[in-house]
């Protein structure tokens, strides 16, 4: 007579024990379901690789965040440009900003795949600076040097052969006397 015992543990490992009742001879075998499972060595190797590439993943995530922030800022800038009243923005400022946005779009399509966080941030700062300068001119009103004044009788602008700038300043007042 042989007594057979089956035991399954929490990991799914089957232990089979067989014992001959007369001779008391005992034999054991362990059956594991390894098919489709990773061995402990494979798991440890994968964990080590994950730790090794953790820094690279953080860099890649930073690059992706910077790229998305740049795209978002460009989109907001494009919308703001459309919303600005044409009478408040100079045509050359509008063209400058549109050109910068077009160049940025082309760069994002063609060269941005190999760019890093610093390059995305530099492109955003460049666009921010252009937009800030334009917004400052819009909020500031007309440029002092572009204002035109009425010229008094007998006075001439530089274009007419005189000494007055279009803004009304006599250029002789701007020139310092040699000492």
C-alpha positions as CSV (number, residue, x, y, z in Angstrom):
1,X,0.0,0.0,0.0
2,X,1.3,3.5,-1.0
3,X,0.1,6.7,0.7
4,X,0.2,9.8,-1.7
5,X,-0.1,13.3,-0.4
6,X,-0.7,16.4,-2.5
7,X,0.0,19.9,-1.2
8,X,-0.4,23.2,-3.1
9,X,1.2,26.3,-1.6
10,X,0.3,30.0,-2.1
11,X,2.7,30.3,-5.1
12,X,1.0,27.5,-7.0
13,X,3.8,25.0,-6.3
14,X,2.5,21.4,-6.0
15,X,4.3,19.1,-3.7
16,X,3.7,15.4,-4.1
17,X,4.8,13.0,-1.4
18,X,4.6,9.2,-1.8
19,X,5.3,6.7,1.1
20,X,5.3,3.0,0.9
21,X,3.5,1.8,4.1
22,X,5.4,-1.4,4.4
23,X,8.9,-0.4,3.7
24,X,8.5,3.2,5.0
25,X,10.4,4.4,1.9
26,X,9.4,8.0,1.1
27,X,9.8,10.1,-2.1
28,X,9.0,13.7,-2.8
29,X,8.7,15.8,-5.9
30,X,8.0,19.5,-6.4
31,X,6.0,20.6,-9.5
32,X,6.1,24.3,-10.5
33,X,4.2,26.0,-13.2
34,X,7.2,27.8,-14.9
35,X,5.6,28.1,-18.3
36,X,5.0,31.8,-19.1
37,X,6.5,33.0,-15.7
38,X,9.7,34.8,-15.1
39,X,12.3,33.2,-13.0
40,X,13.6,35.0,-9.9
41,X,16.9,35.8,-11.8
42,X,14.9,37.4,-14.6
43,X,12.9,39.5,-12.1
44,X,16.0,40.7,-10.4
45,X,17.6,41.5,-13.7
46,X,14.6,43.6,-14.8
47,X,14.5,45.4,-11.5
48,X,18.2,46.3,-11.9
49,X,17.6,47.5,-15.4
50,X,14.7,49.6,-14.3
51,X,16.8,51.3,-11.6
52,X,19.7,51.8,-14.1
53,X,17.4,53.6,-16.6
54,X,15.4,55.5,-14.0
55,X,17.6,58.6,-14.6
56,X,17.1,58.5,-18.4
57,X,13.4,58.1,-17.9
58,X,13.3,61.2,-15.7
59,X,15.3,63.2,-18.4
60,X,12.9,62.0,-21.1
61,X,9.9,63.0,-19.0
62,X,11.4,66.4,-18.5
63,X,12.0,66.8,-22.2
64,X,8.4,65.8,-22.9
65,X,7.0,68.2,-20.3
66,X,9.1,71.1,-21.7
67,X,7.9,70.2,-25.3
68,X,4.3,70.2,-24.2
69,X,4.7,73.5,-22.4
70,X,6.2,75.0,-25.5
71,X,3.3,73.8,-27.7
72,X,0.8,75.1,-25.2
73,X,2.5,78.5,-25.0
74,X,2.7,78.7,-28.8
75,X,-1.0,77.9,-29.1
76,X,-2.0,80.5,-26.5
77,X,0.3,83.1,-28.3
78,X,-1.4,82.3,-31.7
79,X,-4.8,82.7,-30.1
80,X,-3.8,86.0,-28.4
81,X,-2.4,87.3,-31.7
82,X,-5.7,86.7,-33.4
83,X,-7.6,88.4,-30.5
84,X,-5.5,91.6,-30.6
85,X,-7.3,94.4,-32.3
86,X,-5.6,95.3,-35.6
87,X,-5.6,99.0,-34.7
88,X,-3.5,98.3,-31.6
89,X,-0.7,96.2,-33.1
90,X,1.7,97.3,-35.8
91,X,1.7,95.2,-38.9
92,X,5.4,94.5,-38.7
93,X,4.9,93.2,-35.1
94,X,2.1,90.9,-36.2
95,X,4.2,89.6,-39.1
96,X,7.2,89.1,-36.8
97,X,5.2,87.1,-34.3
98,X,3.5,85.1,-37.0
99,X,6.9,84.3,-38.6
100,X,8.3,83.2,-35.2
101,X,5.2,80.9,-34.7
102,X,5.6,79.5,-38.2
103,X,9.3,78.8,-37.7
104,X,8.6,77.2,-34.3
105,X,5.9,75.0,-35.8
106,X,8.4,73.8,-38.5
107,X,11.1,73.2,-36.0
108,X,8.7,71.2,-33.8
109,X,7.8,69.0,-36.8
110,X,11.3,68.5,-38.2
111,X,14.0,69.0,-35.6
112,X,12.4,68.8,-32.2
113,X,12.5,65.0,-31.9
114,X,16.2,65.2,-31.0
115,X,15.9,68.3,-28.9
116,X,16.3,68.4,-25.1
117,X,14.6,70.2,-22.3
118,X,17.0,73.2,-22.5
119,X,16.3,73.7,-26.2
120,X,12.5,73.6,-25.7
121,X,12.8,76.1,-22.9
122,X,15.1,78.4,-25.0
123,X,12.6,78.4,-27.8
124,X,9.8,79.2,-25.4
125,X,11.8,82.1,-23.8
126,X,12.5,83.5,-27.3
127,X,8.8,83.4,-28.1
128,X,7.9,84.9,-24.7
129,X,10.4,87.7,-25.2
130,X,8.9,88.6,-28.7
131,X,5.4,88.5,-27.3
132,X,6.3,90.6,-24.2
133,X,7.9,93.3,-26.3
134,X,4.9,93.5,-28.6
135,X,2.5,93.5,-25.6
136,X,4.5,96.2,-24.0
137,X,4.3,98.4,-27.1
138,X,0.5,97.8,-27.3
139,X,0.0,98.7,-23.6
140,X,2.4,101.6,-23.7
141,X,0.6,103.4,-26.5
142,X,2.3,105.0,-29.4
143,X,6.1,105.1,-29.5
144,X,7.5,108.5,-28.6
145,X,9.7,108.6,-31.7
146,X,6.8,107.7,-34.0
147,X,4.5,110.5,-32.7
148,X,4.1,113.3,-35.2
149,X,3.5,116.9,-34.2
150,X,2.3,119.9,-35.9
151,X,5.3,121.9,-37.2
152,X,5.2,125.6,-36.6
153,X,5.4,128.1,-39.4
154,X,9.0,128.6,-40.6
155,X,10.3,125.3,-39.1
156,X,11.0,122.3,-41.2
157,X,11.4,118.5,-40.5
158,X,14.5,116.7,-41.5
159,X,12.7,115.3,-44.5
160,X,12.0,118.9,-45.6
161,X,15.6,119.9,-45.0
162,X,15.2,121.3,-41.5
163,X,16.3,120.3,-38.0
164,X,13.1,118.8,-36.5
165,X,12.4,115.1,-36.1
166,X,8.9,113.9,-36.8
167,X,8.3,113.8,-33.0
168,X,9.0,117.6,-32.7
169,X,12.5,117.4,-31.2
170,X,15.2,119.7,-32.7
171,X,18.2,117.5,-33.4
172,X,20.5,120.3,-32.6
173,X,19.4,119.9,-28.9
174,X,20.5,116.3,-29.0
175,X,24.0,117.0,-30.3
176,X,26.5,117.8,-27.5
177,X,28.8,120.7,-28.0
178,X,32.5,119.6,-28.3
179,X,34.5,120.7,-25.3
